[in-house]
Amino acid sequence: MTLLERAAVRADRGAVCTDRAGARDMATATAAATTVTAASVSNASQPHVVLGGRYRLGAQLGGGSEAYVNEAWDLATARAVAVKIFRSTDSADNAPFQRELDIHGRLRHKNIVKVLDSGETGDAGDHHQESRDYVVMELVGGKDLRGIMQHNPASPEQTAAWMTDIARALAHIHRRGIVHNDIKPGNILVDFDSDPHGPGIAKLADFGIALNGRHAAPNSSSGTPHYLSPEEVCGGASTTASDIYSLGLVALECLTGTKAFPGTPLESMVARTLGEPRLPGTVRRRWSMVLHAMTDPRPAGRPSASQAVGMLRRLSW
């Protein structure tokens, strides 16, 4: 029986509980639910600051617990770019920056945001502030999926196109032994400028907690609670199959406009150890088969990223 045939059986009978082991491990789930509150960001717009003698900082585009991102103007190429400035000033605590540089910086794929340069803010000549690491990335002309879905769900056609793009990106990194480890709407950017007459080109961003042979799992909990796979919730390792599960949850959220496992982080994580996501009747059967395959509770039951590309592409036919 193929992956889709097994998923079709589950789609016809509805999602059922197949793995209750995580419900017995509440301590692990509670630890994984702990999140870090983002520190306040000062100097959101710094037009007087030029990093590395080249990147003139503009308005802040966003921020999180580990870094904030500003738009900037590249004086050398006369192009707009994005600069991700890491908050930590402790050289012994620069793991997110090193991951971005060592893992993300080497990747070249049309569906992965490109890293262009890196440096330290001390190069700007301001000796009154502590130096911070930064990476320069291409500026995507669009929004992230989190912003896109704030108002309305995406259409099935848009969802198929965007999820196919990200599955291609995952196939590219998985072949290189890389696990993204944080697939969520906020880390998927849709470039509408490069595809003005189509659905837009989806690109994967933020490799701050990615894993490969050199970089092991970070000390803090991996991923974002609402998109963790069942095995991660139960304290297991993050794998390529975990990325596929998370992408399945993102796809379902695109189609419905709501999280597959809503509630507090702890409630959300415990819920997915008790069963598969429930798909509303508005989700077409062809879609439900693919989503059931991608969110199989067993990692071995999920398609590879390359297989997911084929499944998702067929949804557009």
Rosetta blueprint (number, residue, H / E / L):
1 M L
2 T L
3 L H
4 L H
5 E H
6 R H
7 A H
8 A H
9 V H
10 R H
11 A H
12 D H
13 R H
14 G L
15 A L
16 V L
17 C L
18 T L
19 D L
20 R L
21 A H
22 G H
23 A H
24 R H
25 D L
26 M H
27 A H
28 T H
29 A H
30 T H
31 A H
32 A H
33 A H
34 T L
35 T L
36 V L
37 T L
38 A L
39 A L
40 S L
41 V L
42 S L
43 N L
44 A L
45 S L
46 Q L
47 P L
48 H L
49 V L
50 V E
51 L E
52 G L
53 G L
54 R L
55 Y E
56 R E
57 L E
58 G E
59 A E
60 Q E
61 L E
62 G E
63 G E
64 G L
65 S L
66 E L
67 A E
68 Y E
69 V E
70 N E
71 E E
72 A E
73 W E
74 D E
75 L L
76 A L
77 T L
78 A L
79 R E
80 A E
81 V E
82 A E
83 V E
84 K E
85 I E
86 F E
87 R L
88 S L
89 T L
90 D L
91 S H
92 A H
93 D H
94 N L
95 A H
96 P H
97 F H
98 Q H
99 R H
100 E H
101 L H
102 D H
103 I L
104 H H
105 G H
106 R H
107 L L
108 R L
109 H L
110 K L
111 N L
112 I E
113 V L
114 K L
115 V E
116 L E
117 D E
118 S E
119 G E
120 E E
121 T H
122 G H
123 D H
124 A H
125 G L
126 D L
127 H L
128 H L
129 Q L
130 E L
131 S L
132 R L
133 D E
134 Y E
135 V E
136 V E
137 M E
138 E E
139 L L
140 V L
141 G L
142 G E
143 K E
144 D E
145 L H
146 R H
147 G H
148 I H
149 M L
150 Q L
151 H L
152 N L
153 P L
154 A L
155 S L
156 P H
157 E H
158 Q H
159 T H
160 A H
161 A H
162 W H
163 M H
164 T H
165 D H
166 I H
167 A H
168 R H
169 A H
170 L H
171 A H
172 H H
173 I H
174 H H
175 R L
176 R L
177 G L
178 I L
179 V E
180 H L
181 N L
182 D L
183 I L
184 K L
185 P H
186 G H
187 N H
188 I E
189 L E
190 V E
191 D E
192 F L
193 D L
194 S L
195 D L
196 P L
197 H L
198 G L
199 P L
200 G L
201 I E
202 A E
203 K E
204 L E
205 A L
206 D L
207 F L
208 G L
209 I L
210 A L
211 L E
212 N L
213 G L
214 R L
215 H L
216 A L
217 A L
218 P L
219 N L
220 S L
221 S L
222 S L
223 G L
224 T L
225 P H
226 H H
227 Y H
228 L L
229 S L
230 P H
231 E H
232 E H
233 V H
234 C L
235 G L
236 G L
237 A L
238 S L
239 T L
240 T H
241 A H
242 S H
243 D H
244 I H
245 Y H
246 S H
247 L H
248 G H
249 L H
250 V H
251 A H
252 L H
253 E H
254 C H
255 L H
256 T H
257 G L
258 T L
259 K L
260 A L
261 F L
262 P L
263 G L
264 T L
265 P H
266 L H
267 E H
268 S H
269 M H
270 V H
271 A H
272 R H
273 T H
274 L H
275 G L
276 E L
277 P L
278 R L
279 L L
280 P L
281 G L
282 T L
283 V L
284 R L
285 R H
286 R H
287 W H
288 S H
289 M H
290 V H
291 L H
292 H H
293 A H
294 M H
295 T L
296 D L
297 P L
298 R L
299 P H
300 A H
301 G H
302 R L
303 P L
304 S L
305 A H
306 S H
307 Q H
308 A H
309 V H
310 G H
311 M H
312 L H
313 R H
314 R H
315 L L
316 S L
317 W L
